[in-house]
Amino acid sequence: MAFKLEIFPISYCAKYNPATGNWDEAWIEKDRIPFGELERMNEAKKAEILAKRNDLGLPSVSYTSQYGMGCFEGLKAFPKKDGKTSIFRPDRNAARFFSSMEGLKMPPYPEALFVKAVAEFVRKNAALGYVPAYESAWEEDNFAGASAVYLRPFSNSEGAIGVGISTAPSVLITGTIVSSYFKGGSTKAVTTKRVRAAPNGTGSLKCASNYVISALAKREAEDAGYMEVIYLDSEHHRFVDEGSSCNIFFRLKNGTLVTPALGTILPGITRASVIQLAKDEGVAVEERPIAIDEVLSDGAECFVTGTAAGVTSVESVTHEGKEAVFNKRKPGELGERLQERLKGIQYGTKPDTYHWNFAV
Ligand SMILES: *Cc1c(COP(=O)(O)O)cnc(C)c1O
């Protein structure tokens, strides 16, 4: 599956008013067709409705469409075993979105508005059936095939044609239903010579312009038969940075779990959560530079983390023709355990020790 662009009937828009300093909020209600009814429509009718929902009335020519001057977030709402729905750590996405907007020198969207708006977005669309119902069958494969609501808040600039900075941005929230992210098959990763993030760049901001390189490198890796691409640092081309749109972890032969320190890379919320959960398991966790040579010689297990992927095992890492294979190409035990704990918290089958779930 991954992402099908079937966006929800109700979207959100807040427009910054530079004169008042306020964010003027509005709901964009395209239709009130319940989820089940949409699913039963013929393809042509459905396509027509979905195209209308995706027209959010944004200026066509803007700093965002011309120069990639925009930022975004990705977070999920989960249907839980107790029948309730909750969003995973929206306060963290709110804080990161605030820093991304500040990083692009735009008026930042207040964190409290973000949290309130994503919750209201889920409630409004849930009333029309756009939150999948919890299924006990998901527990059998540790939620690998489970569904959730993927939320996509993003900024968009006012109309503009010259290169410049947005002074009157809008923040929109759309969403779609997603099921498991990575299809079966190869989970091999390969390093790339391309650079996604550099010191004094925008790599640590979740901003649109970063992702052209990501898409190119990922395509090149896929064309060569790999699932994922690994970026090395821009200066020495020696230390591991991250995956195409996920963070990366290595369990070494001595049992330590290592992940690159924050700086140029994207500060993932799944990354932060997994570090906490690994420490709970008594695992020694180090956030530090890790050379690709160290991965090749001392790596025992590798996984990548992100909202879309959760914790996804990587069977091998190839660098300049040398392949390090982990755990006979089977998912590593630590990654599996962390995924079980993370999914258990999100879907409400395990205690939410840190109160990460935000009830909607
Ligand atoms: C979004 C993203 C991640 C993962 O962040 P989460 O908050 O865990 O979803 C990692 N790397 C990049 C480049 C990203 O864009």
The ligand as an ORCA input file, in Angstrom:
! r2SCAN-3c Opt
* xyz 0 1
  C       9.927     12.706      9.050
  C      11.298     12.207      8.906
  C      11.859     11.260      9.784
  C      11.061     10.548     10.837
  O      10.500     11.373     11.796
  P       9.309     10.821     12.684
  O       8.956     11.961     13.549
  O       9.827      9.660     13.434
  O       8.223     10.429     11.733
  C      13.201     10.932      9.638
  N      13.951     11.455      8.656
  C      13.445     12.337      7.775
  C      14.336     12.889      6.730
  C      12.096     12.731      7.877
  O      11.590     13.582      6.996
*
